[in-house]
Amino acid sequence: MPLVEVQETIEGRPDEIYNLLKDMESYPKFMPSLNDVRVVEQGDGWTITAWDAVLNGQSFKWQERDEFMEDDYRIRYTQTEGDLKKFEGEWRLEQNGEQTVVRLTVDFDFGVPMLSGLLNPVAKLKLKQNSESMLKAVKQRFEGRGRT
């Protein structure tokens, strides 16, 4: 199963950037690959979110459970239903002086073993490009709006 990990360094404190990452419903405003993200259910330290995204012209929809580990500045997500057999990963933030390193990992599986040799390398590349785009969008959104 392909694993993608990307990172971006952002000027700012982890707690401030973490608050932006927790506001997933705002993502479509600054991440072009997302049509919609909405909170379906919410509890103490978790949400169920519904996602509608476009990757390389292909529409993908899924729901995921997001677990917020605020003390560690981590958000773990696991698909609960959707187009892929497996889609999970996490956001991790680490302070580095006046900056924060934001890491996004994505582990996925199409669930079609006969096609995985053909599809996985292409999908991994596209997912890596999309993940990098998401991180750049977070960086631009955070650094562009200034810190309060």
C-alpha positions as CSV (number, residue, x, y, z in Angstrom):
1,M,0.0,0.0,0.0
2,P,1.5,3.3,-1.0
3,L,2.5,5.8,1.7
4,V,3.0,9.5,0.9
5,E,4.7,11.9,3.3
6,V,5.3,15.6,2.6
7,Q,6.3,18.5,4.8
8,E,6.4,22.3,4.7
9,T,8.0,24.8,7.1
10,I,5.6,27.7,8.1
11,E,6.5,30.9,9.9
12,G,4.4,30.7,13.1
13,R,3.7,28.8,16.3
14,P,2.3,25.3,16.2
15,D,-0.8,26.1,18.3
16,E,-1.8,28.8,15.8
17,I,-1.3,26.6,12.7
18,Y,-3.0,23.7,14.5
19,N,-6.1,25.8,15.0
20,L,-6.2,26.5,11.2
21,L,-5.8,22.8,10.4
22,K,-8.6,21.8,12.8
23,D,-11.0,24.1,10.9
24,M,-11.4,21.6,8.1
25,E,-14.7,23.1,6.8
26,S,-12.6,26.1,5.8
27,Y,-10.2,24.1,3.5
28,P,-12.3,24.5,0.3
29,K,-11.9,28.3,0.6
30,F,-8.1,28.0,0.0
31,M,-7.5,24.4,-1.3
32,P,-8.6,24.2,-4.9
33,S,-8.7,20.4,-5.0
34,L,-11.6,20.4,-2.4
35,N,-15.1,21.0,-3.4
36,D,-16.6,20.6,0.1
37,V,-15.7,19.5,3.6
38,R,-18.3,19.4,6.3
39,V,-18.6,18.1,9.8
40,V,-21.2,15.4,10.0
41,E,-20.7,14.5,13.7
42,Q,-18.6,15.8,16.5
43,G,-17.5,14.6,19.9
44,D,-14.9,15.3,22.5
45,G,-11.6,15.3,20.6
46,W,-13.0,13.9,17.3
47,T,-15.1,14.6,14.3
48,I,-16.6,12.7,11.4
49,T,-16.1,14.8,8.3
50,A,-17.5,14.3,4.7
51,W,-15.1,15.2,1.9
52,D,-15.6,15.9,-1.8
53,A,-12.4,16.3,-3.7
54,V,-11.0,16.3,-7.3
55,L,-7.7,14.6,-8.0
56,N,-6.4,14.7,-11.5
57,G,-9.9,15.4,-12.8
58,Q,-11.4,12.4,-10.9
59,S,-14.0,13.0,-8.2
60,F,-13.5,11.3,-4.8
61,K,-15.9,11.3,-1.9
62,W,-15.4,9.9,1.5
63,Q,-16.1,10.2,5.2
64,E,-13.3,10.1,7.8
65,R,-12.9,10.1,11.5
66,D,-10.6,12.8,12.6
67,E,-8.9,12.5,16.1
68,F,-7.4,15.6,17.6
69,M,-4.3,15.2,19.8
70,E,-3.9,18.8,20.8
71,D,-1.1,18.2,23.3
72,D,1.1,16.7,20.5
73,Y,-0.3,19.0,17.7
74,R,-1.4,15.9,15.7
75,I,-4.6,15.1,13.8
76,R,-5.1,11.5,12.8
77,Y,-7.6,10.6,10.2
78,T,-9.1,7.3,9.0
79,Q,-11.6,6.8,6.2
80,T,-14.9,5.3,7.5
81,E,-16.6,5.1,4.1
82,G,-15.7,6.1,0.6
83,D,-14.2,5.4,-2.7
84,L,-10.9,3.8,-1.6
85,K,-10.4,0.6,0.4
86,K,-8.0,2.4,2.7
87,F,-7.3,6.1,3.2
88,E,-5.7,7.2,6.4
89,G,-2.8,9.3,7.8
90,E,-2.0,12.2,10.0
91,W,-1.0,15.9,10.3
92,R,2.0,16.4,12.7
93,L,3.3,19.8,13.7
94,E,6.7,20.3,15.3
95,Q,8.1,23.6,16.5
96,N,11.5,24.6,15.0
97,G,12.6,27.9,16.5
98,E,10.2,30.6,15.2
99,Q,8.9,28.2,12.6
100,T,6.7,25.1,12.5
101,V,7.3,22.0,10.4
102,V,4.0,20.6,9.2
103,R,4.0,17.0,8.1
104,L,1.2,15.3,6.2
105,T,1.2,11.5,5.7
106,V,-1.3,9.6,3.6
107,D,-1.6,5.8,3.4
108,F,-4.0,4.5,0.8
109,D,-5.1,1.4,-1.0
110,F,-7.4,1.2,-4.1
111,G,-8.5,-2.3,-3.1
112,V,-8.0,-3.7,-6.6
113,P,-4.9,-6.0,-6.4
114,M,-4.8,-6.8,-10.1
115,L,-4.4,-3.1,-11.0
116,S,-2.3,-2.0,-8.0
117,G,1.0,-2.4,-9.9
118,L,-0.3,-0.1,-12.6
119,L,-2.3,2.4,-10.6
120,N,-0.4,2.8,-7.4
121,P,2.7,4.5,-8.8
122,V,0.6,7.0,-10.7
123,A,-1.8,7.5,-7.8
124,K,1.1,8.0,-5.4
125,L,2.6,10.7,-7.5
126,K,-0.7,12.5,-7.9
127,L,-1.5,12.2,-4.2
128,K,2.0,13.5,-3.3
129,Q,1.5,16.5,-5.6
130,N,-2.0,17.1,-4.1
131,S,-0.6,16.8,-0.5
132,E,2.2,19.3,-1.3
133,S,-0.4,21.6,-2.8
134,M,-2.5,21.3,0.4
135,L,0.5,22.2,2.5
136,K,1.4,25.2,0.4
137,A,-2.2,26.4,0.6
138,V,-2.0,26.1,4.4
139,K,1.3,28.0,4.4
140,Q,-0.1,30.8,2.2
141,R,-3.3,31.0,4.2
142,F,-1.5,31.2,7.5
143,E,1.4,33.5,6.5
144,G,-0.8,35.6,4.3
145,R,-3.3,36.4,6.9
146,G,-0.9,37.4,9.6
147,R,-0.8,36.1,13.2
148,T,-3.2,37.3,15.9
